[in-house]
């Protein structure tokens, strides 16, 4: 279990991320409530104080699973905000 973040902290960060990614829906209370419901239904895992073997970002990493294992996003946690980590697979498949 995470010691730095409560479950509520993580859910709020996920909710805020989805609102910020979909700003046009932020004004729609129904959509905002859907994002909140979704944030509380996702599964997640946190790697606290992650440090790779080589040069790279050091800190907390959050993996969010959206229903099935094919729908996963990874985030760095920076001062309570989520910064999405785009994987090499996503870079290749988006071309």
N, C-alpha and C positions, 0 to 999 in steps of 0.2 A: 504494500500500500504506500502511496506517495506521502512523504512527510512535509514537503513544501507547499503542496496544493491540496485543498479539499475537493471532493467531488463537485460541489457547487461552483468552486472557482473554475475548474476545468470546463464544466457545462456552460458557464457564462462566457468564457473565452471562445468556445466553439460557436455559441449563439451570436456573439458580437462579430466574429469572423464572417459568418454567413450573411449577416445584415450588411456589413461593409462591402462584401463582394457583390451584393445585389442591391445597391443603394436605391434604385428605382422602386424596389419593393418595401423599403424601409418606411415609406409614407403610408403603406397599406397595413393597417393593424392586423388584418387576417393573415397576411403573408408573414408578418413579424411573429405572430403567435405560432404559425407553422414552423418557422425556424427554431423557435424556442422548444416546441414539442420534439422536433427532430434532434436537437442538441441533447435532449434528455433521453433519447432512445438509442443513440450511438454507443458503441463500445470503444474504449480507448486504452492505450498503454503509455506510460511515461518512463523515459530514461532520464533520470536526474543526473546532472553533472557529467553528461556524456563527453568523452574525449577520444577522438579517433587516433589511430596509430600514427597517421601522418598529419601534415599541416591541415588545418580546417577549423571549423567553428566548434567552440567548446561551450557547453551549456546544457539546458534541458530540451529534450526532444519529445514531442507528442505524436503518437500514431493514432489516427482515428479510423475506425472501421465502420463503413456505412452499409451494414446489412449483410454483405457477403465479402469474401476475401479478395474478390477482384476489384472492389471499390474501397480503396484505402488512400488516405492522404497523410503525409508527414509534415510536421511543423516544427520550427524552432520557437521556443517561448522567449520573448524578449520584453522584459518589463511588463508582463501581464498581457502582452499582445501576441497573436499567432502570426508567424511569417511562414508561408508555405514553402516547402522544399520540393522542387520539381525534380523528379527522378530521371535518370538516363533513359528509361523505357518511355516515359511520357514525352521526352524530347524527340525521340525517334518516331514514335507513333503519331506525333502532331505534325510531322512534315508532309 
